[in-house]
Amino acid sequence: MTLGDKLFVIFLGFLALMGSVMFMAFRERRKAQDMVEGDREAERASDTRVLTVIFTAVLAGLGLTLLVAWLVFL
């Protein structure tokens, strides 16, 4: 497998991360429109789910960055 192939796989992983974050955020936004106005517990739960996905994606992105650095420089 060439370096270009490996970096392409990393790029696909990055696209998968971004796609999952966007899917989750849009799904939660659609759910928020159906929530009863003033339901603070539902709003907190929705915010928690979105933030969990975003911060998990950030950590996964850092992992992808380390993987790219390892592939390119080592």
N, CA, C and O atoms as a Tripos MOL2 file, in Angstrom:
@<TRIPOS>MOLECULE
protein
  296   295    74     0     0
PROTEIN
NO_CHARGES

@<TRIPOS>ATOM
      1 N           0.8520   -1.1660    0.0000 N.3       1 MET1
      2 CA          0.0000    0.0000    0.0000 C.3       1 MET1
      3 C           0.9010    1.2340    0.0000 C.2       1 MET1
      4 O           1.7890    1.3680    0.8420 O.2       1 MET1
      5 N           0.6620    2.1210   -0.9440 N.am      2 THR2
      6 CA          1.4990    3.3170   -1.0460 C.3       2 THR2
      7 C           1.0730    4.3540   -0.0110 C.2       2 THR2
      8 O           0.0270    4.2340    0.6260 O.2       2 THR2
      9 N           1.9130    5.3720    0.1370 N.am      3 LEU3
     10 CA          1.6020    6.4480    1.0770 C.3       3 LEU3
     11 C           0.3150    7.1550    0.6740 C.2       3 LEU3
     12 O          -0.4960    7.5100    1.5290 O.2       3 LEU3
     13 N           0.1260    7.3590   -0.6270 N.am      4 GLY4
     14 CA         -1.0980    8.0100   -1.0940 C.3       4 GLY4
     15 C          -2.3410    7.2120   -0.7420 C.2       4 GLY4
     16 O          -3.3660    7.7860   -0.3740 O.2       4 GLY4
     17 N          -2.2590    5.8950   -0.8510 N.am      5 ASP5
     18 CA         -3.3920    5.0470   -0.4740 C.3       5 ASP5
     19 C          -3.6960    5.1560    1.0150 C.2       5 ASP5
     20 O          -4.8560    5.2370    1.4190 O.2       5 ASP5
     21 N          -2.6460    5.1560    1.8180 N.am      6 LYS6
     22 CA         -2.8300    5.2640    3.2660 C.3       6 LYS6
     23 C          -3.4570    6.6090    3.6360 C.2       6 LYS6
     24 O          -4.3520    6.6740    4.4790 O.2       6 LYS6
     25 N          -2.9810    7.6770    3.0000 N.am      7 LEU7
     26 CA         -3.5420    8.9950    3.2960 C.3       7 LEU7
     27 C          -4.9760    9.1140    2.8090 C.2       7 LEU7
     28 O          -5.7750    9.8370    3.4050 O.2       7 LEU7
     29 N          -5.3120    8.4130    1.7340 N.am      8 PHE8
     30 CA         -6.6900    8.4110    1.2490 C.3       8 PHE8
     31 C          -7.6080    7.7280    2.2630 C.2       8 PHE8
     32 O          -8.7330    8.1760    2.4850 O.2       8 PHE8
     33 N          -7.1330    6.6540    2.8730 N.am      9 VAL9
     34 CA         -7.9160    5.9810    3.9070 C.3       9 VAL9
     35 C          -8.1130    6.9100    5.1050 C.2       9 VAL9
     36 O          -9.1960    6.9460    5.6900 O.2       9 VAL9
     37 N          -7.0820    7.6540    5.4690 N.am     10 ILE10
     38 CA         -7.1990    8.6300    6.5510 C.3      10 ILE10
     39 C          -8.2290    9.7030    6.1880 C.2      10 ILE10
     40 O          -9.0320   10.1100    7.0270 O.2      10 ILE10
     41 N          -8.1980   10.1530    4.9390 N.am     11 PHE11
     42 CA         -9.1620   11.1470    4.4700 C.3      11 PHE11
     43 C         -10.5860   10.6060    4.5700 C.2      11 PHE11
     44 O         -11.4960   11.3320    4.9700 O.2      11 PHE11
     45 N         -10.7830    9.3480    4.2140 N.am     12 LEU12
     46 CA        -12.1120    8.7410    4.3310 C.3      12 LEU12
     47 C         -12.5450    8.6690    5.7960 C.2      12 LEU12
     48 O         -13.7210    8.8620    6.1040 O.2      12 LEU12
     49 N         -11.6110    8.3960    6.6900 N.am     13 GLY13
     50 CA        -11.9220    8.4090    8.1170 C.3      13 GLY13
     51 C         -12.3360    9.7950    8.5920 C.2      13 GLY13
     52 O         -13.2530    9.9410    9.4000 O.2      13 GLY13
     53 N         -11.6430   10.8130    8.0770 N.am     14 PHE14
     54 CA        -11.9980   12.1860    8.4170 C.3      14 PHE14
     55 C         -13.4030   12.5150    7.9160 C.2      14 PHE14
     56 O         -14.1940   13.1250    8.6350 O.2      14 PHE14
     57 N         -13.7090   12.1150    6.6930 N.am     15 LEU15
     58 CA        -15.0500   12.3550    6.1570 C.3      15 LEU15
     59 C         -16.1160   11.6270    6.9770 C.2      15 LEU15
     60 O         -17.2060   12.1570    7.1910 O.2      15 LEU15
     61 N         -15.8050   10.4310    7.4280 N.am     16 ALA16
     62 CA        -16.7490    9.6880    8.2650 C.3      16 ALA16
     63 C         -16.9830   10.4130    9.5940 C.2      16 ALA16
     64 O         -18.1120   10.4790   10.0800 O.2      16 ALA16
     65 N         -15.9220   10.9500   10.1720 N.am     17 LEU17
     66 CA        -16.0740   11.7210   11.4180 C.3      17 LEU17
     67 C         -16.9620   12.9370   11.2130 C.2      17 LEU17
     68 O         -17.8920   13.1730   11.9840 O.2      17 LEU17
     69 N         -16.6760   13.7030   10.1770 N.am     18 MET18
     70 CA        -17.4570   14.9070    9.9230 C.3      18 MET18
     71 C         -18.9070   14.5740    9.5810 C.2      18 MET18
     72 O         -19.8290   15.2760    9.9960 O.2      18 MET18
     73 N         -19.0930   13.5130    8.8340 N.am     19 GLY19
     74 CA        -20.4510   13.0930    8.4940 C.3      19 GLY19
     75 C         -21.2530   12.6860    9.7130 C.2      19 GLY19
     76 O         -22.4330   13.0200    9.8230 O.2      19 GLY19
     77 N         -20.6190   11.9650   10.6350 N.am     20 SER20
     78 CA        -21.3400   11.5450   11.8400 C.3      20 SER20
     79 C         -21.6860   12.7320   12.7260 C.2      20 SER20
     80 O         -22.7720   12.7750   13.3040 O.2      20 SER20
     81 N         -20.7850   13.6870   12.8400 N.am     21 VAL21
     82 CA        -21.0660   14.8740   13.6510 C.3      21 VAL21
     83 C         -22.2090   15.6840   13.0310 C.2      21 VAL21
     84 O         -23.1170   16.1270   13.7360 O.2      21 VAL21
     85 N         -22.1580   15.8710   11.7300 N.am     22 MET22
     86 CA        -23.2220   16.6320   11.0670 C.3      22 MET22
     87 C         -24.5610   15.9050   11.1730 C.2      22 MET22
     88 O         -25.5870   16.5360   11.4280 O.2      22 MET22
     89 N         -24.5590   14.5870   10.9810 N.am     23 PHE23
     90 CA        -25.7940   13.8100   11.0930 C.3      23 PHE23
     91 C         -26.4020   13.9550   12.4820 C.2      23 PHE23
     92 O         -27.6010   14.1950   12.6200 O.2      23 PHE23
     93 N         -25.5730   13.8070   13.5050 N.am     24 MET24
     94 CA        -26.0570   13.9020   14.8800 C.3      24 MET24
     95 C         -26.5810   15.2990   15.1950 C.2      24 MET24
     96 O         -27.6310   15.4440   15.8220 O.2      24 MET24
     97 N         -25.8590   16.3210   14.7640 N.am     25 ALA25
     98 CA        -26.2850   17.6900   15.0670 C.3      25 ALA25
     99 C         -27.6050   18.0240   14.3770 C.2      25 ALA25
    100 O         -28.4820   18.6400   14.9820 O.2      25 ALA25
    101 N         -27.7490   17.6250   13.1270 N.am     26 PHE26
    102 CA        -29.0010   17.9060   12.4250 C.3      26 PHE26
    103 C         -30.1560   17.0840   12.9860 C.2      26 PHE26
    104 O         -31.2890   17.5620   13.0420 O.2      26 PHE26
    105 N         -29.8720   15.8420   13.4030 N.am     27 ARG27
    106 CA        -30.9230   15.0180   13.9940 C.3      27 ARG27
    107 C         -31.4090   15.6330   15.3070 C.2      27 ARG27
    108 O         -32.6120   15.6900   15.5630 O.2      27 ARG27
    109 N         -30.4740   16.0880   16.1310 N.am     28 GLU28
    110 CA        -30.8580   16.7070   17.3970 C.3      28 GLU28
    111 C         -31.5960   18.0230   17.1710 C.2      28 GLU28
    112 O         -32.5040   18.3710   17.9260 O.2      28 GLU28
    113 N         -31.2060   18.7440   16.1410 N.am     29 ARG29
    114 CA        -31.9050   20.0010   15.8540 C.3      29 ARG29
    115 C         -33.3450   19.7240   15.4340 C.2      29 ARG29
    116 O         -34.2610   20.4520   15.8170 O.2      29 ARG29
    117 N         -33.5380   18.6680   14.6440 N.am     30 ARG30
    118 CA        -34.8860   18.3010   14.2320 C.3      30 ARG30
    119 C         -35.7090   17.8540   15.4320 C.2      30 ARG30
    120 O         -36.8970   18.1660   15.5230 O.2      30 ARG30
    121 N         -35.0740   17.1150   16.3650 N.am     31 LYS31
    122 CA        -35.7680   16.7050   17.5790 C.3      31 LYS31
    123 C         -36.1310   17.9090   18.4370 C.2      31 LYS31
    124 O         -37.1850   17.9290   19.0730 O.2      31 LYS31
    125 N         -35.2620   18.9090   18.4540 N.am     32 ALA32
    126 CA        -35.4960   20.0950   19.2850 C.3      32 ALA32
    127 C         -36.7310   20.8480   18.8230 C.2      32 ALA32
    128 O         -37.4040   21.4840   19.6340 O.2      32 ALA32
    129 N         -37.0350   20.7890   17.5550 N.am     33 GLN33
    130 CA        -38.2270   21.4670   17.0530 C.3      33 GLN33
    131 C         -39.5030   20.7850   17.5450 C.2      33 GLN33
    132 O         -40.5510   21.4220   17.6470 O.2      33 GLN33
    133 N         -39.4110   19.4850   17.8490 N.am     34 ASP34
    134 CA        -40.5750   18.7330   18.3290 C.3      34 ASP34
    135 C         -40.7340   18.7830   19.8410 C.2      34 ASP34
    136 O         -41.7560   18.3410   20.3660 O.2      34 ASP34
    137 N         -39.7430   19.3120   20.5520 N.am     35 MET35
    138 CA        -39.8080   19.3610   22.0080 C.3      35 MET35
    139 C         -40.8490   20.3740   22.4640 C.2      35 MET35
    140 O         -41.1330   21.3710   21.7990 O.2      35 MET35
    141 N         -41.3990   20.0690   23.6270 N.am     36 VAL36
    142 CA        -42.3290   20.9910   24.2530 C.3      36 VAL36
    143 C         -41.5290   22.1940   24.7450 C.2      36 VAL36
    144 O         -40.4620   22.0380   25.3390 O.2      36 VAL36
    145 N         -42.0450   23.3810   24.4970 N.am     37 GLU37
    146 CA        -41.3580   24.6070   24.9170 C.3      37 GLU37
    147 C         -41.2020   24.6160   26.4290 C.2      37 GLU37
    148 O         -42.1720   24.4170   27.1600 O.2      37 GLU37
    149 N         -39.9940   24.8450   26.8920 N.am     38 GLY38
    150 CA        -39.7350   24.9340   28.3190 C.3      38 GLY38
    151 C         -39.3520   23.6150   28.9660 C.2      38 GLY38
    152 O         -39.1710   23.5630   30.1820 O.2      38 GLY38
    153 N         -39.2240   22.5530   28.1920 N.am     39 ASP39
    154 CA        -38.8140   21.2640   28.7480 C.3      39 ASP39
    155 C         -37.2940   21.2740   28.9070 C.2      39 ASP39
    156 O         -36.5570   20.8680   28.0080 O.2      39 ASP39
    157 N         -36.8480   21.7430   30.0580 N.am     40 ARG40
    158 CA        -35.4170   21.9620   30.2940 C.3      40 ARG40
    159 C         -34.6390   20.6420   30.3190 C.2      40 ARG40
    160 O         -33.5010   20.5900   29.8510 O.2      40 ARG40
    161 N         -35.2330   19.5950   30.8500 N.am     41 GLU41
    162 CA        -34.5350   18.3090   30.9260 C.3      41 GLU41
    163 C         -34.2660   17.7510   29.5310 C.2      41 GLU41
    164 O         -33.1820   17.2270   29.2750 O.2      41 GLU41
    165 N         -35.2270   17.8570   28.6390 N.am     42 ALA42
    166 CA        -35.0450   17.3690   27.2670 C.3      42 ALA42
    167 C         -33.9900   18.2000   26.5450 C.2      42 ALA42
    168 O         -33.1900   17.6680   25.7750 O.2      42 ALA42
    169 N         -33.9940   19.5050   26.7980 N.am     43 GLU43
    170 CA        -32.9960   20.3700   26.1700 C.3      43 GLU43
    171 C         -31.5870   20.0370   26.6720 C.2      43 GLU43
    172 O         -30.6400   20.0000   25.8870 O.2      43 GLU43
    173 N         -31.4530   19.7990   27.9610 N.am     44 ARG44
    174 CA        -30.1490   19.4400   28.5250 C.3      44 ARG44
    175 C         -29.6530   18.1030   27.9750 C.2      44 ARG44
    176 O         -28.4720   17.9470   27.6630 O.2      44 ARG44
    177 N         -30.5720   17.1410   27.8600 N.am     45 ALA45
    178 CA        -30.1850   15.8350   27.3320 C.3      45 ALA45
    179 C         -29.7380   15.9620   25.8750 C.2      45 ALA45
    180 O         -28.7680   15.3260   25.4630 O.2      45 ALA45
    181 N         -30.4390   16.7760   25.1090 N.am     46 SER46
    182 CA        -30.0710   16.9800   23.7060 C.3      46 SER46
    183 C         -28.7120   17.6590   23.6030 C.2      46 SER46
    184 O         -27.8710   17.2550   22.8010 O.2      46 SER46
    185 N         -28.5000   18.6810   24.4100 N.am     47 ASP47
    186 CA        -27.2140   19.3790   24.4080 C.3      47 ASP47
    187 C         -26.0790   18.4450   24.8090 C.2      47 ASP47
    188 O         -24.9880   18.5050   24.2410 O.2      47 ASP47
    189 N         -26.3350   17.5890   25.7820 N.am     48 THR48
    190 CA        -25.3240   16.6450   26.2360 C.3      48 THR48
    191 C         -24.9460   15.6790   25.1260 C.2      48 THR48
    192 O         -23.7660   15.3940   24.9250 O.2      48 THR48
    193 N         -25.9440   15.1720   24.4020 N.am     49 ARG49
    194 CA        -25.6490   14.2430   23.3030 C.3      49 ARG49
    195 C         -24.8310   14.9120   22.2130 C.2      49 ARG49
    196 O         -23.8800   14.3190   21.7050 O.2      49 ARG49
    197 N         -25.1830   16.1340   21.8450 N.am     50 VAL50
    198 CA        -24.4520   16.8450   20.7950 C.3      50 VAL50
    199 C         -23.0140   17.1190   21.2330 C.2      50 VAL50
    200 O         -22.0800   16.8870   20.4650 O.2      50 VAL50
    201 N         -22.8320   17.6040   22.4390 N.am     51 LEU51
    202 CA        -21.4780   17.9020   22.9190 C.3      51 LEU51
    203 C         -20.6290   16.6460   23.0540 C.2      51 LEU51
    204 O         -19.4280   16.6790   22.7870 O.2      51 LEU51
    205 N         -21.2360   15.5480   23.4640 N.am     52 THR52
    206 CA        -20.4950   14.2940   23.5590 C.3      52 THR52
    207 C         -19.9840   13.8620   22.1950 C.2      52 THR52
    208 O         -18.8290   13.4570   22.0610 O.2      52 THR52
    209 N         -20.8380   13.9480   21.1840 N.am     53 VAL53
    210 CA        -20.4240   13.5610   19.8320 C.3      53 VAL53
    211 C         -19.3440   14.5010   19.3160 C.2      53 VAL53
    212 O         -18.3770   14.0470   18.7040 O.2      53 VAL53
    213 N         -19.4890   15.7820   19.5480 N.am     54 ILE54
    214 CA        -18.5090   16.7520   19.0470 C.3      54 ILE54
    215 C         -17.1450   16.5300   19.7080 C.2      54 ILE54
    216 O         -16.1290   16.4920   19.0140 O.2      54 ILE54
    217 N         -17.1050   16.3860   21.0210 N.am     55 PHE55
    218 CA        -15.8250   16.2160   21.6990 C.3      55 PHE55
    219 C         -15.1930   14.8630   21.3920 C.2      55 PHE55
    220 O         -13.9680   14.7520   21.3310 O.2      55 PHE55
    221 N         -16.0080   13.8430   21.1990 N.am     56 THR56
    222 CA        -15.4770   12.5470   20.7780 C.3      56 THR56
    223 C         -14.8550   12.6620   19.3930 C.2      56 THR56
    224 O         -13.7970   12.0890   19.1340 O.2      56 THR56
    225 N         -15.5140   13.4060   18.4990 N.am     57 ALA57
    226 CA        -14.9690   13.6060   17.1550 C.3      57 ALA57
    227 C         -13.6740   14.4110   17.2000 C.2      57 ALA57
    228 O         -12.7680   14.1720   16.4020 O.2      57 ALA57
    229 N         -13.5820   15.3430   18.1090 N.am     58 VAL58
    230 CA        -12.3390   16.1120   18.2490 C.3      58 VAL58
    231 C         -11.1940   15.1800   18.6500 C.2      58 VAL58
    232 O         -10.1030   15.2540   18.0850 O.2      58 VAL58
    233 N         -11.4420   14.3140   19.6160 N.am     59 LEU59
    234 CA        -10.4050   13.3680   20.0350 C.3      59 LEU59
    235 C         -10.0510   12.4030   18.9080 C.2      59 LEU59
    236 O          -8.8800   12.0760   18.7170 O.2      59 LEU59
    237 N         -11.0410   11.9510   18.1710 N.am     60 ALA60
    238 CA        -10.7660   11.0690   17.0360 C.3      60 ALA60
    239 C          -9.9810   11.8100   15.9540 C.2      60 ALA60
    240 O          -9.1070   11.2220   15.3160 O.2      60 ALA60
    241 N         -10.2790   13.0810   15.7410 N.am     61 GLY61
    242 CA         -9.5290   13.8820   14.7810 C.3      61 GLY61
    243 C          -8.0770   14.0450   15.2020 C.2      61 GLY61
    244 O          -7.1770   14.0230   14.3620 O.2      61 GLY61
    245 N          -7.8480   14.2090   16.4930 N.am     62 LEU62
    246 CA         -6.4670   14.2760   16.9870 C.3      62 LEU62
    247 C          -5.7490   12.9520   16.7530 C.2      62 LEU62
    248 O          -4.5660   12.9250   16.4140 O.2      62 LEU62
    249 N          -6.4700   11.8700   16.9360 N.am     63 GLY63
    250 CA         -5.8900   10.5630   16.6560 C.3      63 GLY63
    251 C          -5.5440   10.4030   15.1830 C.2      63 GLY63
    252 O          -4.4930    9.8570   14.8450 O.2      63 GLY63
    253 N          -6.4260   10.8780   14.3070 N.am     64 LEU64
    254 CA         -6.1300   10.8410   12.8750 C.3      64 LEU64
    255 C          -4.9090   11.6910   12.5440 C.2      64 LEU64
    256 O          -4.1040   11.3200   11.6890 O.2      64 LEU64
    257 N          -4.7710   12.8180   13.2120 N.am     65 THR65
    258 CA         -3.6100   13.6790   12.9880 C.3      65 THR65
    259 C          -2.3270   12.9590   13.3700 C.2      65 THR65
    260 O          -1.3370   13.0180   12.6400 O.2      65 THR65
    261 N          -2.3400   12.2840   14.5040 N.am     66 LEU66
    262 CA         -1.1670   11.5190   14.9180 C.3      66 LEU66
    263 C          -0.8750   10.3870   13.9370 C.2      66 LEU66
    264 O           0.2870   10.1000   13.6460 O.2      66 LEU66
    265 N          -1.9090    9.7550   13.4340 N.am     67 LEU67
    266 CA         -1.7270    8.6740   12.4670 C.3      67 LEU67
    267 C          -1.1210    9.1980   11.1650 C.2      67 LEU67
    268 O          -0.2440    8.5580   10.5850 O.2      67 LEU67
    269 N          -1.5830   10.3470   10.7110 N.am     68 VAL68
    270 CA         -1.0100   10.9500    9.5030 C.3      68 VAL68
    271 C           0.4590   11.3030    9.7260 C.2      68 VAL68
    272 O           1.3030   11.0390    8.8690 O.2      68 VAL68
    273 N           0.7580   11.8940   10.8670 N.am     69 ALA69
    274 CA          2.1600   12.2440   11.1620 C.3      69 ALA69
    275 C           3.0220   10.9950   11.1990 C.2      69 ALA69
    276 O           4.1450   11.0060   10.6960 O.2      69 ALA69
    277 N           2.5170    9.9230   11.7840 N.am     70 TRP70
    278 CA          3.2690    8.6790   11.8290 C.3      70 TRP70
    279 C           3.4880    8.1110   10.4260 C.2      70 TRP70
    280 O           4.5810    7.6470   10.1040 O.2      70 TRP70
    281 N           2.4390    8.1490    9.5900 N.am     71 LEU71
    282 CA          2.5660    7.6300    8.2210 C.3      71 LEU71
    283 C           3.5500    8.4510    7.3750 C.2      71 LEU71
    284 O           4.3230    7.8950    6.5960 O.2      71 LEU71
    285 N           3.5120    9.7550    7.5350 N.am     72 VAL72
    286 CA          4.3140   10.6130    6.6800 C.3      72 VAL72
    287 C           5.7580   10.6940    7.1540 C.2      72 VAL72
    288 O           6.6750   10.6410    6.3350 O.2      72 VAL72
    289 N           5.9750   10.8200    8.4470 N.am     73 PHE73
    290 CA          7.3130   11.1190    8.9340 C.3      73 PHE73
    291 C           8.0890    9.9090    9.4410 C.2      73 PHE73
    292 O           9.3010   10.0020    9.6350 O.2      73 PHE73
    293 N           7.4380    8.7970    9.6570 N.am     74 LEU74
    294 CA          8.1780    7.6260   10.1580 C.3      74 LEU74
    295 C           8.2170    6.5270    9.1380 C.2      74 LEU74
    296 O           8.7960    5.4700    9.3900 O.2      74 LEU74
@<TRIPOS>BOND
     1     1     2 1
     2     2     3 1
     3     3     4 2
     4     3     5 am
     5     5     6 1
     6     6     7 1
     7     7     8 2
     8     7     9 am
     9     9    10 1
    10    10    11 1
    11    11    12 2
    12    11    13 am
    13    13    14 1
    14    14    15 1
    15    15    16 2
    16    15    17 am
    17    17    18 1
    18    18    19 1
    19    19    20 2
    20    19    21 am
    21    21    22 1
    22    22    23 1
    23    23    24 2
    24    23    25 am
    25    25    26 1
    26    26    27 1
    27    27    28 2
    28    27    29 am
    29    29    30 1
    30    30    31 1
    31    31    32 2
    32    31    33 am
    33    33    34 1
    34    34    35 1
    35    35    36 2
    36    35    37 am
    37    37    38 1
    38    38    39 1
    39    39    40 2
    40    39    41 am
    41    41    42 1
    42    42    43 1
    43    43    44 2
    44    43    45 am
    45    45    46 1
    46    46    47 1
    47    47    48 2
    48    47    49 am
    49    49    50 1
    50    50    51 1
    51    51    52 2
    52    51    53 am
    53    53    54 1
    54    54    55 1
    55    55    56 2
    56    55    57 am
    57    57    58 1
    58    58    59 1
    59    59    60 2
    60    59    61 am
    61    61    62 1
    62    62    63 1
    63    63    64 2
    64    63    65 am
    65    65    66 1
    66    66    67 1
    67    67    68 2
    68    67    69 am
    69    69    70 1
    70    70    71 1
    71    71    72 2
    72    71    73 am
    73    73    74 1
    74    74    75 1
    75    75    76 2
    76    75    77 am
    77    77    78 1
    78    78    79 1
    79    79    80 2
    80    79    81 am
    81    81    82 1
    82    82    83 1
    83    83    84 2
    84    83    85 am
    85    85    86 1
    86    86    87 1
    87    87    88 2
    88    87    89 am
    89    89    90 1
    90    90    91 1
    91    91    92 2
    92    91    93 am
    93    93    94 1
    94    94    95 1
    95    95    96 2
    96    95    97 am
    97    97    98 1
    98    98    99 1
    99    99   100 2
   100    99   101 am
   101   101   102 1
   102   102   103 1
   103   103   104 2
   104   103   105 am
   105   105   106 1
   106   106   107 1
   107   107   108 2
   108   107   109 am
   109   109   110 1
   110   110   111 1
   111   111   112 2
   112   111   113 am
   113   113   114 1
   114   114   115 1
   115   115   116 2
   116   115   117 am
   117   117   118 1
   118   118   119 1
   119   119   120 2
   120   119   121 am
   121   121   122 1
   122   122   123 1
   123   123   124 2
   124   123   125 am
   125   125   126 1
   126   126   127 1
   127   127   128 2
   128   127   129 am
   129   129   130 1
   130   130   131 1
   131   131   132 2
   132   131   133 am
   133   133   134 1
   134   134   135 1
   135   135   136 2
   136   135   137 am
   137   137   138 1
   138   138   139 1
   139   139   140 2
   140   139   141 am
   141   141   142 1
   142   142   143 1
   143   143   144 2
   144   143   145 am
   145   145   146 1
   146   146   147 1
   147   147   148 2
   148   147   149 am
   149   149   150 1
   150   150   151 1
   151   151   152 2
   152   151   153 am
   153   153   154 1
   154   154   155 1
   155   155   156 2
   156   155   157 am
   157   157   158 1
   158   158   159 1
   159   159   160 2
   160   159   161 am
   161   161   162 1
   162   162   163 1
   163   163   164 2
   164   163   165 am
   165   165   166 1
   166   166   167 1
   167   167   168 2
   168   167   169 am
   169   169   170 1
   170   170   171 1
   171   171   172 2
   172   171   173 am
   173   173   174 1
   174   174   175 1
   175   175   176 2
   176   175   177 am
   177   177   178 1
   178   178   179 1
   179   179   180 2
   180   179   181 am
   181   181   182 1
   182   182   183 1
   183   183   184 2
   184   183   185 am
   185   185   186 1
   186   186   187 1
   187   187   188 2
   188   187   189 am
   189   189   190 1
   190   190   191 1
   191   191   192 2
   192   191   193 am
   193   193   194 1
   194   194   195 1
   195   195   196 2
   196   195   197 am
   197   197   198 1
   198   198   199 1
   199   199   200 2
   200   199   201 am
   201   201   202 1
   202   202   203 1
   203   203   204 2
   204   203   205 am
   205   205   206 1
   206   206   207 1
   207   207   208 2
   208   207   209 am
   209   209   210 1
   210   210   211 1
   211   211   212 2
   212   211   213 am
   213   213   214 1
   214   214   215 1
   215   215   216 2
   216   215   217 am
   217   217   218 1
   218   218   219 1
   219   219   220 2
   220   219   221 am
   221   221   222 1
   222   222   223 1
   223   223   224 2
   224   223   225 am
   225   225   226 1
   226   226   227 1
   227   227   228 2
   228   227   229 am
   229   229   230 1
   230   230   231 1
   231   231   232 2
   232   231   233 am
   233   233   234 1
   234   234   235 1
   235   235   236 2
   236   235   237 am
   237   237   238 1
   238   238   239 1
   239   239   240 2
   240   239   241 am
   241   241   242 1
   242   242   243 1
   243   243   244 2
   244   243   245 am
   245   245   246 1
   246   246   247 1
   247   247   248 2
   248   247   249 am
   249   249   250 1
   250   250   251 1
   251   251   252 2
   252   251   253 am
   253   253   254 1
   254   254   255 1
   255   255   256 2
   256   255   257 am
   257   257   258 1
   258   258   259 1
   259   259   260 2
   260   259   261 am
   261   261   262 1
   262   262   263 1
   263   263   264 2
   264   263   265 am
   265   265   266 1
   266   266   267 1
   267   267   268 2
   268   267   269 am
   269   269   270 1
   270   270   271 1
   271   271   272 2
   272   271   273 am
   273   273   274 1
   274   274   275 1
   275   275   276 2
   276   275   277 am
   277   277   278 1
   278   278   279 1
   279   279   280 2
   280   279   281 am
   281   281   282 1
   282   282   283 1
   283   283   284 2
   284   283   285 am
   285   285   286 1
   286   286   287 1
   287   287   288 2
   288   287   289 am
   289   289   290 1
   290   290   291 1
   291   291   292 2
   292   291   293 am
   293   293   294 1
   294   294   295 1
   295   295   296 2
@<TRIPOS>SUBSTRUCTURE
     1 MET1         2 RESIDUE 1 A MET
     2 THR2         6 RESIDUE 1 A THR
     3 LEU3        10 RESIDUE 1 A LEU
     4 GLY4        14 RESIDUE 1 A GLY
     5 ASP5        18 RESIDUE 1 A ASP
     6 LYS6        22 RESIDUE 1 A LYS
     7 LEU7        26 RESIDUE 1 A LEU
     8 PHE8        30 RESIDUE 1 A PHE
     9 VAL9        34 RESIDUE 1 A VAL
    10 ILE10       38 RESIDUE 1 A ILE
    11 PHE11       42 RESIDUE 1 A PHE
    12 LEU12       46 RESIDUE 1 A LEU
    13 GLY13       50 RESIDUE 1 A GLY
    14 PHE14       54 RESIDUE 1 A PHE
    15 LEU15       58 RESIDUE 1 A LEU
    16 ALA16       62 RESIDUE 1 A ALA
    17 LEU17       66 RESIDUE 1 A LEU
    18 MET18       70 RESIDUE 1 A MET
    19 GLY19       74 RESIDUE 1 A GLY
    20 SER20       78 RESIDUE 1 A SER
    21 VAL21       82 RESIDUE 1 A VAL
    22 MET22       86 RESIDUE 1 A MET
    23 PHE23       90 RESIDUE 1 A PHE
    24 MET24       94 RESIDUE 1 A MET
    25 ALA25       98 RESIDUE 1 A ALA
    26 PHE26      102 RESIDUE 1 A PHE
    27 ARG27      106 RESIDUE 1 A ARG
    28 GLU28      110 RESIDUE 1 A GLU
    29 ARG29      114 RESIDUE 1 A ARG
    30 ARG30      118 RESIDUE 1 A ARG
    31 LYS31      122 RESIDUE 1 A LYS
    32 ALA32      126 RESIDUE 1 A ALA
    33 GLN33      130 RESIDUE 1 A GLN
    34 ASP34      134 RESIDUE 1 A ASP
    35 MET35      138 RESIDUE 1 A MET
    36 VAL36      142 RESIDUE 1 A VAL
    37 GLU37      146 RESIDUE 1 A GLU
    38 GLY38      150 RESIDUE 1 A GLY
    39 ASP39      154 RESIDUE 1 A ASP
    40 ARG40      158 RESIDUE 1 A ARG
    41 GLU41      162 RESIDUE 1 A GLU
    42 ALA42      166 RESIDUE 1 A ALA
    43 GLU43      170 RESIDUE 1 A GLU
    44 ARG44      174 RESIDUE 1 A ARG
    45 ALA45      178 RESIDUE 1 A ALA
    46 SER46      182 RESIDUE 1 A SER
    47 ASP47      186 RESIDUE 1 A ASP
    48 THR48      190 RESIDUE 1 A THR
    49 ARG49      194 RESIDUE 1 A ARG
    50 VAL50      198 RESIDUE 1 A VAL
    51 LEU51      202 RESIDUE 1 A LEU
    52 THR52      206 RESIDUE 1 A THR
    53 VAL53      210 RESIDUE 1 A VAL
    54 ILE54      214 RESIDUE 1 A ILE
    55 PHE55      218 RESIDUE 1 A PHE
    56 THR56      222 RESIDUE 1 A THR
    57 ALA57      226 RESIDUE 1 A ALA
    58 VAL58      230 RESIDUE 1 A VAL
    59 LEU59      234 RESIDUE 1 A LEU
    60 ALA60      238 RESIDUE 1 A ALA
    61 GLY61      242 RESIDUE 1 A GLY
    62 LEU62      246 RESIDUE 1 A LEU
    63 GLY63      250 RESIDUE 1 A GLY
    64 LEU64      254 RESIDUE 1 A LEU
    65 THR65      258 RESIDUE 1 A THR
    66 LEU66      262 RESIDUE 1 A LEU
    67 LEU67      266 RESIDUE 1 A LEU
    68 VAL68      270 RESIDUE 1 A VAL
    69 ALA69      274 RESIDUE 1 A ALA
    70 TRP70      278 RESIDUE 1 A TRP
    71 LEU71      282 RESIDUE 1 A LEU
    72 VAL72      286 RESIDUE 1 A VAL
    73 PHE73      290 RESIDUE 1 A PHE
    74 LEU74      294 RESIDUE 1 A LEU
